[in-house]
Amino acid sequence: MKVGIPRGLFFYYYYPLWKTFFNDLGAEVIVSRETCRFTMDQGIEMSVDEICLPVKVYFGHVRELCGQKLDYLFAPRLVSVEPKAYICPKFMGIPDMLAACIKGLPPLIDITVDVSKTNKYLQRDIERIGALFNCSKRQAERAFAHGRFENYRCLKIAQQGYTMAEAIRIWEGQERPVSQKGDLNICVLGHGYSLYDDHISMNLISRLRNMGCNIHMVETFAADEIEKEAAHMPKRVFWTLGRKLVGTALHMEKRPEIDGIVYLACFGCGPDSLIGEIIERRVQNKPFMLVTVDEHTGEGGVLTRLEAFCDMLRRRRMQDEGNLSPHGECLYSH
């Protein structure tokens, strides 16, 4: 049987888990193509205007998979992926929105992922999925444990300085991209479903690398380091991704080699609007730039801002070293 997985939302965080899980159950996993303008247009056509851009793109990926003659479409209802923390409320309604907006939708595997208090309901749903593929409870549990292990392997690859999208490609057996050492160290933050989707982010990470930047992301650092910094907030951030972003920003502020921080936000995202503001106010010792995108954002404007930010960081460094003349020219002494 064929199971479709849209290349959107939490794809970049948990795709290795679910692909391994379904493969072990005997299913073939079909993934939608990488996001393009057509994907975005399809999603915009089917969704309401007020929804955020990543959800619109997700709808476009689902629309593409509807033409693949699938037996099932995997669209989990994400509530919480860790104790006492939650995901954006829009994720909870994804299966209902898909059923209401898209005609010809394949049968949904719409399990509820909510481990905020207990994981017994998730375990029950894992067994239910196993029954769909004529697998026993034990086989389903083994498949899920194997999936979690493969997801951990993919995260370890990302810790070597790769984006989650690159880590997934490496995990699937593709060659590792060759990285070149740059003269600037930039911390790039944002929700993975926006930041690691090249079309939504307008190749933000690749553009910065081409400008001579070494990129540092949330996945680069150990989870305990991030949690330790996030604990300095007067009130615990109860969004899982938001807390990781705040913790990473506070951790980056203390590292002398980091030249600046770039935060990618999507217009219409409630958590982004709050977390970006918190980071901007809390980070006092590093240059910070907020880049907000939506379906109308042009690449030229984003590219110009990134170039200006990098130029400013280099001029700032030269000024700190005493090599900046009043006319803006470098004066190196011999």
ChimeraX attribute file (.defattr): number of C-alpha atoms within 10 A of each C-alpha:
attribute: neighborCount
match mode: 1-to-1
recipient: residues
	/A:1	12
	/A:2	17
	/A:3	24
	/A:4	26
	/A:5	21
	/A:6	25
	/A:7	24
	/A:8	26
	/A:9	19
	/A:10	16
	/A:11	20
	/A:12	22
	/A:13	17
	/A:14	19
	/A:15	21
	/A:16	23
	/A:17	22
	/A:18	21
	/A:19	22
	/A:20	22
	/A:21	25
	/A:22	22
	/A:23	15
	/A:24	19
	/A:25	23
	/A:26	15
	/A:27	17
	/A:28	16
	/A:29	20
	/A:30	17
	/A:31	19
	/A:32	20
	/A:33	12
	/A:34	13
	/A:35	18
	/A:36	15
	/A:37	13
	/A:38	13
	/A:39	22
	/A:40	22
	/A:41	15
	/A:42	19
	/A:43	23
	/A:44	21
	/A:45	13
	/A:46	17
	/A:47	22
	/A:48	12
	/A:49	11
	/A:50	10
	/A:51	14
	/A:52	19
	/A:53	23
	/A:54	22
	/A:55	21
	/A:56	25
	/A:57	32
	/A:58	28
	/A:59	29
	/A:60	28
	/A:61	27
	/A:62	27
	/A:63	22
	/A:64	18
	/A:65	23
	/A:66	18
	/A:67	11
	/A:68	15
	/A:69	11
	/A:70	18
	/A:71	14
	/A:72	21
	/A:73	22
	/A:74	19
	/A:75	21
	/A:76	18
	/A:77	20
	/A:78	23
	/A:79	20
	/A:80	22
	/A:81	15
	/A:82	17
	/A:83	14
	/A:84	14
	/A:85	19
	/A:86	20
	/A:87	19
	/A:88	16
	/A:89	13
	/A:90	15
	/A:91	18
	/A:92	18
	/A:93	13
	/A:94	19
	/A:95	19
	/A:96	12
	/A:97	16
	/A:98	19
	/A:99	14
	/A:100	12
	/A:101	14
	/A:102	15
	/A:103	10
	/A:104	10
	/A:105	18
	/A:106	21
	/A:107	14
	/A:108	17
	/A:109	19
	/A:110	18
	/A:111	19
	/A:112	19
	/A:113	20
	/A:114	22
	/A:115	19
	/A:116	14
	/A:117	11
	/A:118	12
	/A:119	14
	/A:120	11
	/A:121	14
	/A:122	15
	/A:123	16
	/A:124	14
	/A:125	17
	/A:126	20
	/A:127	19
	/A:128	18
	/A:129	20
	/A:130	24
	/A:131	15
	/A:132	12
	/A:133	14
	/A:134	13
	/A:135	17
	/A:136	16
	/A:137	17
	/A:138	11
	/A:139	16
	/A:140	25
	/A:141	17
	/A:142	15
	/A:143	22
	/A:144	23
	/A:145	15
	/A:146	18
	/A:147	23
	/A:148	18
	/A:149	15
	/A:150	21
	/A:151	22
	/A:152	15
	/A:153	16
	/A:154	25
	/A:155	22
	/A:156	17
	/A:157	20
	/A:158	23
	/A:159	18
	/A:160	13
	/A:161	19
	/A:162	22
	/A:163	24
	/A:164	25
	/A:165	20
	/A:166	20
	/A:167	24
	/A:168	24
	/A:169	15
	/A:170	17
	/A:171	19
	/A:172	11
	/A:173	9
	/A:174	11
	/A:175	10
	/A:176	12
	/A:177	11
	/A:178	5
	/A:179	10
	/A:180	10
	/A:181	11
	/A:182	14
	/A:183	11
	/A:184	21
	/A:185	22
	/A:186	26
	/A:187	23
	/A:188	23
	/A:189	23
	/A:190	25
	/A:191	22
	/A:192	23
	/A:193	23
	/A:194	23
	/A:195	25
	/A:196	21
	/A:197	23
	/A:198	17
	/A:199	18
	/A:200	24
	/A:201	25
	/A:202	20
	/A:203	17
	/A:204	23
	/A:205	20
	/A:206	13
	/A:207	15
	/A:208	21
	/A:209	19
	/A:210	12
	/A:211	16
	/A:212	16
	/A:213	21
	/A:214	21
	/A:215	23
	/A:216	23
	/A:217	22
	/A:218	26
	/A:219	21
	/A:220	19
	/A:221	17
	/A:222	12
	/A:223	13
	/A:224	10
	/A:225	13
	/A:226	22
	/A:227	16
	/A:228	14
	/A:229	18
	/A:230	23
	/A:231	14
	/A:232	12
	/A:233	15
	/A:234	7
	/A:235	8
	/A:236	12
	/A:237	18
	/A:238	13
	/A:239	18
	/A:240	17
	/A:241	21
	/A:242	22
	/A:243	21
	/A:244	23
	/A:245	25
	/A:246	28
	/A:247	25
	/A:248	29
	/A:249	29
	/A:250	21
	/A:251	18
	/A:252	25
	/A:253	20
	/A:254	12
	/A:255	10
	/A:256	10
	/A:257	11
	/A:258	18
	/A:259	23
	/A:260	20
	/A:261	24
	/A:262	19
	/A:263	22
	/A:264	22
	/A:265	24
	/A:266	23
	/A:267	17
	/A:268	16
	/A:269	16
	/A:270	13
	/A:271	17
	/A:272	21
	/A:273	14
	/A:274	11
	/A:275	21
	/A:276	22
	/A:277	12
	/A:278	14
	/A:279	20
	/A:280	18
	/A:281	10
	/A:282	14
	/A:283	18
	/A:284	11
	/A:285	12
	/A:286	18
	/A:287	18
	/A:288	20
	/A:289	17
	/A:290	17
	/A:291	18
	/A:292	16
	/A:293	20
	/A:294	15
	/A:295	18
	/A:296	6
	/A:297	13
	/A:298	11
	/A:299	13
	/A:300	9
	/A:301	9
	/A:302	19
	/A:303	16
	/A:304	10
	/A:305	14
	/A:306	18
	/A:307	14
	/A:308	12
	/A:309	18
	/A:310	20
	/A:311	13
	/A:312	13
	/A:313	19
	/A:314	15
	/A:315	17
	/A:316	16
	/A:317	15
	/A:318	17
	/A:319	14
	/A:320	10
	/A:321	9
	/A:322	12
	/A:323	17
	/A:324	17
	/A:325	12
	/A:326	7
	/A:327	6
	/A:328	11
	/A:329	11
	/A:330	14
	/A:331	11
	/A:332	9
	/A:333	5
	/A:334	3
